[in-house]
C-alpha cells in the first residue's frame, strides 16, 4: 500500500489504561452518525401518542417526568418510568404513547416537516390527563458503513432508572435536562454532545452486562489482548499495522492473537484495520469537505491516493470524490 514501515513505538498509554469500551463506543457513534444531532424537549398531556417512522434514524428517549409506553413495530409495549433511557440504534419504527393502543400522530405532522430537517425545539400536546416529560434526540445514520458492533445490537436497548445507577447515565441525563432548559449561545452544540454521550453510556451499560460471559463483540472489548489491539487501531488507524505488530504490542503470540481476534470480532485483524480506516475516511470526507483527498488518504495510512481510492471503493461502492459529493444531495439520510 506504499505505507511507511517505521518501527512502531510502544503502545499509547491510553490503549492500556483508558476505558476501552467507552472509547470504542464513542468512536462508533461518531463514525456512524450523519450531520448534527436532532432533539426536542417534550411535554405531552394525555391522551397523546407520536410515531417515529422506520428508517435511517438512531434515536434516544429519556423520560424526565411521569411515565409512558414505547411500542416497537411488531413488538410488545414496554413501560417507561421517570429516569428510564431507551436507545433505538438502527432505525426501528416505534410509537411513544401515554397508554398502549393509543392512536399515534406521525412525528413529521407534529413538527410540520421532514424529521431530518427538524430544528431543536419544544413540543407539546395539550390534554387534560397526566403529564409526561420526554427528551428525545438522535441523528441520521450513515448508510454506507456500519461498524460490526452496531449490527449485533438489539433493535431497542432499555436502561431502567435503577439499572442506570452507577453507569454515568443519570449524570448525563441531568446535564441534558439542565442544558435543555437554557436558551443561549452554544446550547445546541452542548446538547448535541450530550446526546452523543447518552448513546455511549447506553452502549457501555449494555456491553457491561455481557462482558466476558458472552462471545462476540462484548467479549472482544473486555478481552485484555483483543480490546487493547482494538483501542490501538482506533487511536491510530494510519499506523502501518500488521498482525505481527499488533500481536507484539499486546504481548500475545501471533497465531493465538490472530485466532482470538477473528473468533471474537468475526473479522481477521487486517480486515478490521481496513474496515476502520475506511470508516474513518468516510467520516473525514463527510465532516471536512475541503480536506484534500491525498490528506484523507495519508491520515488513514495510505501514501498512494490511488491505492486509497481503490480500497475505499471496494468497501463503500463509491470512489472517495463521488462519496463526498453525494453528501450534498438531498434525501432522507442527507444524500
The 8 nearest C-alpha neighbors of each residue, nearest first, counted from 0:
[[1, 2, 301, 306, 303, 302, 307, 300],
 [0, 2, 302, 303, 301, 3, 306, 300],
 [3, 1, 0, 301, 302, 239, 300, 4],
 [2, 4, 5, 239, 1, 302, 238, 300],
 [3, 5, 239, 2, 6, 7, 1, 238],
 [4, 6, 3, 7, 239, 8, 2, 238],
 [7, 5, 8, 4, 3, 239, 244, 9],
 [6, 8, 5, 9, 244, 238, 10, 239],
 [7, 9, 10, 6, 11, 5, 248, 244],
 [10, 8, 11, 7, 248, 12, 6, 247],
 [11, 9, 12, 248, 8, 14, 231, 15],
 [10, 12, 13, 14, 9, 15, 231, 8],
 [13, 11, 15, 14, 10, 16, 17, 9],
 [12, 14, 17, 16, 11, 15, 230, 10],
 [15, 13, 12, 230, 11, 227, 231, 16],
 [16, 14, 12, 13, 17, 227, 11, 10],
 [15, 17, 13, 14, 12, 18, 19, 227],
 [18, 16, 13, 19, 14, 15, 22, 12],
 [17, 19, 21, 20, 22, 16, 14, 13],
 [20, 18, 22, 21, 17, 23, 230, 226],
 [19, 21, 23, 18, 22, 220, 24, 203],
 [20, 22, 24, 18, 19, 23, 203, 25],
 [23, 21, 19, 25, 24, 20, 18, 26],
 [22, 24, 26, 25, 20, 21, 19, 27],
 [23, 25, 21, 27, 26, 22, 199, 20],
 [26, 24, 28, 22, 23, 27, 199, 21],
 [25, 27, 23, 29, 24, 28, 30, 22],
 [26, 28, 24, 30, 25, 29, 31, 23],
 [29, 27, 25, 31, 26, 30, 32, 24],
 [30, 28, 26, 27, 32, 31, 25, 195],
 [29, 31, 27, 28, 282, 32, 26, 278],
 [32, 30, 141, 28, 29, 140, 27, 145],
 [33, 31, 140, 141, 29, 30, 139, 138],
 [34, 32, 139, 141, 140, 138, 31, 35],
 [33, 35, 32, 36, 139, 138, 333, 286],
 [36, 34, 37, 138, 33, 191, 32, 139],
 [35, 37, 138, 191, 137, 38, 34, 136],
 [38, 36, 137, 136, 138, 119, 35, 117],
 [37, 39, 136, 119, 135, 137, 36, 40],
 [38, 40, 120, 135, 119, 121, 134, 41],
 [41, 39, 121, 134, 133, 122, 120, 135],
 [40, 42, 122, 133, 121, 132, 123, 134],
 [43, 41, 132, 123, 131, 122, 133, 44],
 [42, 44, 124, 131, 123, 130, 41, 45],
 [43, 45, 130, 126, 125, 128, 129, 124],
 [46, 44, 128, 47, 126, 129, 97, 127],
 [45, 47, 126, 44, 97, 128, 48, 127],
 [48, 46, 45, 97, 96, 44, 43, 124],
 [47, 49, 103, 96, 95, 104, 102, 101],
 [50, 48, 103, 104, 95, 105, 94, 106],
 [49, 51, 94, 105, 103, 106, 104, 93],
 [50, 52, 93, 92, 106, 94, 105, 53],
 [53, 51, 92, 50, 54, 93, 91, 105],
 [92, 52, 54, 91, 90, 51, 55, 93],
 [55, 53, 90, 56, 52, 91, 92, 89],
 [54, 56, 90, 140, 139, 332, 57, 89],
 [57, 55, 139, 90, 140, 54, 138, 58],
 [56, 58, 88, 90, 137, 89, 138, 87],
 [57, 59, 137, 87, 136, 86, 56, 88],
 [58, 60, 86, 136, 85, 135, 137, 87],
 [61, 59, 135, 85, 84, 134, 136, 62],
 [60, 62, 84, 134, 133, 83, 63, 135],
 [61, 63, 133, 81, 82, 83, 64, 132],
 [62, 64, 132, 81, 133, 82, 61, 134],
 [65, 63, 132, 131, 81, 62, 66, 133],
 [66, 64, 131, 81, 130, 132, 80, 63],
 [65, 67, 80, 79, 131, 81, 64, 62],
 [68, 66, 97, 79, 96, 78, 98, 80],
 [67, 69, 78, 96, 77, 79, 95, 97],
 [68, 70, 95, 77, 76, 94, 71, 96],
 [69, 71, 76, 94, 93, 75, 77, 74],
 [72, 70, 93, 74, 92, 73, 94, 69],
 [71, 73, 74, 93, 92, 70, 91, 94],
 [74, 72, 71, 75, 70, 93, 92, 76],
 [75, 73, 71, 72, 70, 76, 77, 93],
 [74, 76, 70, 77, 71, 73, 72, 69],
 [77, 75, 70, 69, 68, 78, 99, 74],
 [78, 76, 69, 68, 70, 79, 75, 71],
 [77, 79, 68, 67, 69, 76, 80, 66],
 [80, 78, 67, 68, 66, 83, 77, 81],
 [81, 79, 66, 83, 82, 62, 65, 78],
 [80, 82, 62, 64, 63, 83, 65, 66],
 [81, 83, 160, 62, 63, 80, 84, 61],
 [84, 82, 159, 160, 81, 80, 62, 158],
 [83, 85, 61, 158, 60, 157, 159, 82],
 [86, 84, 157, 60, 59, 156, 158, 87],
 [85, 87, 59, 156, 88, 155, 58, 157],
 [86, 88, 155, 58, 57, 89, 154, 59],
 [89, 87, 57, 86, 90, 58, 154, 155],
 [90, 88, 57, 91, 87, 154, 56, 55],
 [89, 91, 56, 54, 55, 57, 53, 88],
 [92, 90, 53, 89, 93, 154, 87, 54],
 [53, 91, 93, 52, 72, 51, 71, 90],
 [94, 92, 71, 51, 72, 70, 50, 91],
 [93, 95, 50, 70, 69, 49, 51, 96],
 [94, 96, 69, 49, 48, 68, 50, 70],
 [97, 95, 48, 68, 98, 67, 47, 101],
 [96, 98, 67, 47, 68, 45, 46, 48],
 [97, 99, 96, 101, 68, 100, 67, 46],
 [100, 98, 101, 68, 96, 76, 97, 70],
 [99, 101, 98, 102, 96, 103, 70, 76],
 [100, 102, 99, 98, 96, 48, 103, 47],
 [103, 101, 48, 100, 104, 47, 96, 49],
 [104, 102, 48, 49, 50, 101, 105, 94],
 [105, 103, 49, 50, 48, 106, 108, 102],
 [106, 104, 50, 108, 107, 49, 103, 109],
 [105, 107, 109, 108, 50, 49, 51, 104],
 [108, 106, 112, 110, 105, 109, 113, 111],
 [109, 107, 111, 106, 105, 110, 112, 104],
 [108, 110, 106, 107, 111, 105, 104, 122],
 [111, 109, 107, 108, 112, 106, 117, 122],
 [112, 110, 108, 109, 107, 113, 106, 117],
 [111, 113, 107, 110, 114, 108, 116, 117],
 [114, 112, 115, 116, 107, 117, 111, 110],
 [113, 115, 117, 116, 107, 112, 106, 110],
 [116, 114, 113, 117, 331, 139, 332, 37],
 [117, 115, 114, 113, 118, 112, 37, 331],
 [118, 116, 114, 115, 119, 37, 113, 110],
 [117, 119, 120, 116, 37, 38, 39, 115],
 [120, 118, 38, 39, 37, 117, 121, 187],
 [121, 119, 39, 118, 122, 40, 38, 117],
 [120, 122, 40, 39, 41, 123, 119, 42],
 [123, 121, 41, 40, 42, 120, 39, 124],
 [122, 124, 42, 43, 41, 125, 121, 44],
 [123, 125, 43, 44, 126, 42, 47, 122],
 [126, 124, 44, 123, 43, 127, 45, 47],
 [125, 127, 44, 45, 128, 46, 124, 47],
 [126, 128, 45, 44, 125, 129, 46, 130],
 [127, 129, 45, 44, 126, 46, 130, 125],
 [130, 128, 45, 44, 131, 127, 65, 126],
 [131, 129, 44, 43, 65, 45, 128, 132],
 [132, 130, 65, 43, 64, 66, 42, 44],
 [131, 133, 64, 42, 63, 41, 62, 65],
 [134, 132, 62, 41, 63, 61, 135, 40],
 [133, 135, 40, 61, 60, 39, 41, 62],
 [136, 134, 60, 39, 38, 59, 133, 61],
 [137, 135, 38, 59, 37, 58, 194, 39],
 [136, 138, 58, 37, 57, 36, 59, 38],
 [137, 139, 36, 57, 37, 56, 32, 140],
 [138, 140, 56, 33, 55, 332, 32, 57],
 [139, 141, 32, 55, 33, 56, 31, 142],
 [142, 140, 31, 33, 32, 143, 144, 139],
 [141, 143, 140, 144, 145, 55, 332, 31],
 [144, 142, 141, 315, 145, 316, 314, 281],
 [145, 143, 142, 278, 141, 146, 315, 31],
 [146, 144, 147, 31, 149, 143, 142, 141],
 [145, 147, 148, 149, 27, 144, 150, 31],
 [148, 146, 150, 149, 145, 151, 264, 216],
 [147, 149, 146, 151, 150, 216, 152, 27],
 [150, 148, 151, 152, 147, 146, 145, 88],
 [149, 151, 147, 148, 152, 146, 145, 153],
 [152, 150, 149, 148, 153, 147, 216, 215],
 [153, 151, 149, 150, 154, 148, 88, 155],
 [152, 154, 155, 151, 156, 88, 150, 87],
 [155, 153, 87, 91, 152, 89, 88, 156],
 [154, 156, 87, 153, 86, 157, 88, 85],
 [157, 155, 86, 85, 87, 158, 153, 154],
 [158, 156, 85, 84, 159, 155, 86, 83],
 [157, 159, 84, 83, 163, 162, 85, 156],
 [160, 158, 83, 162, 161, 163, 157, 84],
 [159, 161, 82, 83, 163, 162, 158, 164],
 [162, 160, 159, 163, 164, 158, 83, 82],
 [161, 163, 159, 164, 160, 158, 165, 166],
 [162, 164, 160, 161, 166, 168, 159, 158],
 [165, 163, 162, 166, 161, 160, 169, 167],
 [164, 166, 167, 163, 168, 162, 169, 161],
 [167, 165, 168, 163, 164, 204, 200, 169],
 [166, 168, 170, 169, 165, 171, 200, 164],
 [167, 169, 171, 166, 170, 163, 200, 172],
 [170, 168, 172, 171, 167, 173, 163, 164],
 [169, 171, 173, 172, 168, 167, 174, 175],
 [172, 170, 168, 174, 173, 169, 175, 167],
 [171, 173, 169, 175, 170, 174, 176, 168],
 [174, 172, 170, 176, 171, 175, 177, 169],
 [175, 173, 171, 177, 172, 176, 178, 170],
 [174, 176, 172, 178, 173, 177, 179, 171],
 [175, 177, 173, 179, 174, 178, 172, 180],
 [178, 176, 174, 180, 175, 179, 173, 181],
 [177, 179, 175, 180, 181, 176, 174, 186],
 [178, 180, 176, 181, 177, 175, 40, 190],
 [181, 179, 177, 178, 176, 182, 175, 40],
 [182, 180, 178, 179, 183, 177, 186, 176],
 [183, 181, 186, 180, 184, 179, 178, 185],
 [182, 184, 186, 181, 185, 187, 178, 180],
 [185, 183, 186, 182, 187, 188, 181, 189],
 [184, 186, 188, 187, 189, 183, 190, 182],
 [187, 185, 189, 188, 184, 183, 190, 182],
 [186, 188, 190, 189, 185, 191, 119, 184],
 [189, 187, 191, 185, 190, 186, 192, 36],
 [188, 190, 192, 186, 191, 187, 185, 193],
 [189, 191, 193, 187, 192, 188, 186, 194],
 [190, 192, 188, 36, 194, 189, 193, 187],
 [193, 191, 195, 189, 190, 194, 196, 188],
 [192, 194, 196, 190, 195, 191, 175, 197],
 [195, 193, 197, 191, 196, 192, 190, 198],
 [194, 196, 192, 198, 193, 197, 199, 191],
 [195, 197, 193, 199, 194, 198, 200, 192],
 [198, 196, 194, 200, 199, 195, 201, 193],
 [197, 199, 195, 201, 196, 200, 202, 194],
 [200, 198, 196, 202, 197, 201, 24, 25],
 [199, 201, 203, 197, 202, 198, 168, 204],
 [202, 200, 204, 198, 203, 199, 197, 205],
 [203, 201, 205, 199, 200, 204, 206, 198],
 [202, 204, 200, 206, 201, 205, 207, 21],
 [205, 203, 207, 201, 202, 206, 200, 208],
 [206, 204, 202, 208, 203, 207, 201, 209],
 [205, 207, 203, 209, 208, 217, 204, 210],
 [206, 208, 204, 210, 209, 205, 203, 217],
 [209, 207, 206, 205, 210, 204, 203, 217],
 [210, 208, 206, 207, 213, 212, 217, 211],
 [211, 209, 218, 217, 207, 212, 221, 208],
 [210, 212, 218, 213, 221, 209, 217, 214],
 [211, 213, 210, 209, 214, 218, 217, 208],
 [214, 212, 211, 218, 209, 210, 217, 215],
 [213, 215, 218, 263, 217, 216, 212, 211],
 [214, 216, 263, 218, 217, 264, 219, 213],
 [217, 215, 219, 218, 264, 263, 220, 148],
 [216, 218, 210, 206, 219, 215, 220, 209],
 [217, 219, 211, 221, 210, 214, 216, 220],
 [220, 218, 216, 222, 263, 221, 217, 226],
 [219, 221, 226, 218, 222, 217, 20, 216],
 [222, 220, 218, 219, 226, 210, 223, 211],
 [221, 223, 219, 226, 225, 220, 224, 218],
 [224, 222, 226, 225, 227, 221, 220, 249],
 [223, 225, 227, 249, 226, 222, 228, 251],
 [226, 224, 228, 222, 227, 260, 219, 223],
 [227, 225, 220, 229, 222, 228, 223, 224],
 [226, 228, 230, 224, 229, 225, 14, 223],
 [229, 227, 225, 231, 230, 226, 224, 232],
 [230, 228, 226, 232, 227, 231, 225, 233],
 [229, 231, 227, 233, 14, 228, 232, 234],
 [230, 232, 234, 228, 233, 229, 14, 235],
 [233, 231, 236, 229, 235, 230, 234, 228],
 [232, 234, 230, 231, 235, 236, 229, 23],
 [233, 235, 231, 232, 230, 236, 14, 11],
 [234, 236, 232, 237, 233, 238, 231, 299],
 [237, 235, 232, 299, 276, 238, 233, 234],
 [300, 236, 238, 299, 298, 235, 239, 297],
 [239, 237, 240, 236, 235, 300, 299, 232],
 [240, 238, 2, 4, 3, 237, 300, 241],
 [239, 241, 238, 244, 245, 242, 272, 269],
 [242, 240, 244, 243, 245, 239, 269, 268],
 [241, 243, 245, 244, 246, 268, 240, 269],
 [242, 244, 246, 241, 245, 253, 247, 240],
 [245, 243, 241, 247, 242, 246, 248, 240],
 [244, 246, 248, 242, 247, 243, 228, 241],
 [247, 245, 243, 253, 251, 249, 248, 244],
 [248, 246, 250, 244, 245, 249, 243, 251],
 [247, 249, 245, 246, 250, 244, 10, 9],
 [248, 250, 246, 224, 247, 251, 245, 228],
 [251, 249, 247, 248, 246, 252, 224, 245],
 [250, 252, 246, 249, 256, 253, 247, 255],
 [253, 251, 255, 254, 256, 246, 250, 247],
 [252, 254, 246, 256, 255, 243, 257, 251],
 [255, 253, 257, 256, 252, 258, 251, 246],
 [256, 254, 258, 252, 253, 257, 259, 251],
 [255, 257, 253, 259, 254, 258, 251, 246],
 [258, 256, 260, 254, 259, 255, 253, 261],
 [257, 259, 255, 261, 256, 260, 254, 262],
 [260, 258, 262, 256, 261, 257, 255, 263],
 [261, 259, 257, 263, 258, 262, 225, 256],
 [262, 260, 267, 266, 265, 258, 264, 259],
 [263, 261, 259, 265, 260, 264, 258, 215],
 [262, 264, 215, 219, 260, 261, 265, 216],
 [265, 263, 266, 261, 216, 215, 262, 260],
 [264, 266, 261, 262, 263, 267, 215, 260],
 [267, 265, 261, 264, 271, 270, 268, 260],
 [266, 268, 261, 270, 269, 271, 260, 257],
 [269, 267, 271, 270, 272, 266, 260, 242],
 [268, 270, 272, 271, 267, 273, 242, 241],
 [271, 269, 267, 273, 272, 268, 266, 274],
 [270, 272, 274, 268, 269, 273, 266, 275],
 [273, 271, 269, 275, 270, 274, 276, 268],
 [274, 272, 276, 270, 271, 275, 269, 277],
 [273, 275, 271, 277, 276, 272, 278, 270],
 [274, 276, 278, 272, 277, 273, 279, 271],
 [277, 275, 273, 279, 299, 278, 274, 236],
 [276, 278, 280, 274, 279, 275, 311, 281],
 [279, 277, 275, 281, 280, 276, 274, 144],
 [278, 280, 276, 282, 277, 281, 275, 283],
 [279, 281, 277, 283, 282, 278, 276, 284],
 [282, 280, 284, 278, 283, 279, 277, 285],
 [281, 283, 285, 279, 280, 284, 30, 286],
 [284, 282, 280, 286, 281, 285, 287, 279],
 [283, 285, 281, 282, 323, 287, 286, 288],
 [286, 284, 282, 283, 287, 281, 323, 288],
 [285, 287, 283, 284, 282, 288, 34, 281],
 [288, 286, 289, 290, 283, 284, 285, 282],
 [287, 289, 290, 284, 286, 285, 323, 283],
 [290, 288, 287, 291, 284, 292, 286, 283],
 [289, 291, 288, 287, 292, 294, 295, 284],
 [292, 290, 294, 293, 289, 295, 288, 296],
 [291, 293, 295, 294, 296, 290, 304, 319],
 [292, 294, 296, 304, 291, 295, 297, 303],
 [295, 293, 297, 296, 291, 292, 298, 290],
 [296, 294, 292, 298, 297, 293, 280, 291],
 [295, 297, 293, 301, 294, 299, 298, 307],
 [298, 296, 294, 301, 300, 299, 295, 302],
 [299, 297, 295, 237, 296, 300, 294, 301],
 [298, 300, 237, 276, 297, 236, 296, 301],
 [237, 299, 301, 297, 298, 238, 2, 296],
 [302, 300, 297, 296, 303, 2, 307, 299],
 [301, 303, 1, 2, 297, 304, 300, 296],
 [304, 302, 306, 305, 301, 1, 307, 0],
 [303, 305, 307, 293, 306, 296, 308, 302],
 [304, 306, 308, 303, 307, 309, 310, 301],
 [307, 305, 309, 303, 308, 304, 310, 0],
 [306, 308, 304, 310, 305, 309, 296, 301],
 [309, 307, 311, 305, 310, 306, 318, 319],
 [308, 310, 306, 312, 307, 311, 305, 313],
 [311, 309, 313, 307, 308, 312, 306, 314],
 [312, 310, 308, 314, 313, 309, 277, 315],
 [313, 311, 316, 317, 318, 315, 309, 314],
 [312, 314, 310, 311, 316, 315, 309, 317],
 [313, 315, 311, 312, 316, 310, 277, 274],
 [316, 314, 312, 317, 313, 143, 311, 144],
 [315, 317, 312, 313, 314, 318, 311, 143],
 [318, 316, 312, 315, 322, 321, 319, 311],
 [317, 319, 312, 321, 320, 308, 322, 311],
 [320, 318, 322, 321, 308, 323, 317, 311],
 [321, 319, 323, 322, 318, 324, 292, 317],
 [322, 320, 324, 318, 323, 319, 325, 317],
 [321, 323, 319, 325, 320, 324, 317, 318],
 [324, 322, 320, 321, 325, 326, 284, 319],
 [323, 325, 321, 326, 322, 327, 320, 328],
 [326, 324, 322, 327, 328, 323, 334, 321],
 [325, 327, 334, 324, 323, 328, 333, 285],
 [328, 326, 325, 324, 334, 329, 333, 323],
 [327, 329, 334, 325, 326, 333, 330, 324],
 [330, 328, 334, 333, 327, 331, 332, 326],
 [329, 331, 334, 333, 332, 328, 115, 327],
 [332, 330, 333, 115, 334, 329, 55, 113],
 [333, 331, 330, 334, 139, 55, 140, 115],
 [332, 334, 330, 329, 331, 326, 328, 327],
 [333, 328, 330, 329, 326, 332, 325, 327]]
